[in-house]
């Protein structure tokens, strides 16, 4: 797991994370105004960055974790910020509703294959390599889904602001060079 910032899209070394606190932790880079950071499974980082760049703001995630002979694949999920409208999830994933907020803010993986849908299963049921392969197939499905999503309206507006800001910066630089 690595600390990531969803403002500057930097991945940091795990040593910056303060494990002994429950407080919100902030990005060490000043350029993003100390945005929140969170620990993210390494395999989920590209998916999380794509979703956030497109305006689907996330809060946490899990890729599932293979361990000696078992895997918590049903733990594969992505949670989204309050108010984010989640497009229909890819095959095998389901929307989940937060009962406190009474809104859908998470997608989870649930398989019809009973050997995989169980959080824990004996190592004799399935080969460890099969479990890892299965996990990476589901991660690929999530990545393709994230790449296929359109920009949210907010992300489109932010993109236009970025374009106009760059144009103004270039004009300013040109004017300074002329003087």
Buried (B, 14 or more C-beta within 10 A) or exposed (E): BBBBBBBBEBBBEEEEBEEEEEEEBBBBBEEBEBBEBBBBBEBBBBBBBBBBBBBBBBBBBBBBEBEEBBBBBBEBBBBBEEEBEBBEBBEBBEEBEEEEEEBBBBBBBEBEEEBBEBEEBEEEBBEBEBBEEBBEEBBEBBBEBBEEBEBBEEBEEBBEEEEEEEEEEEEEEEEEEEE
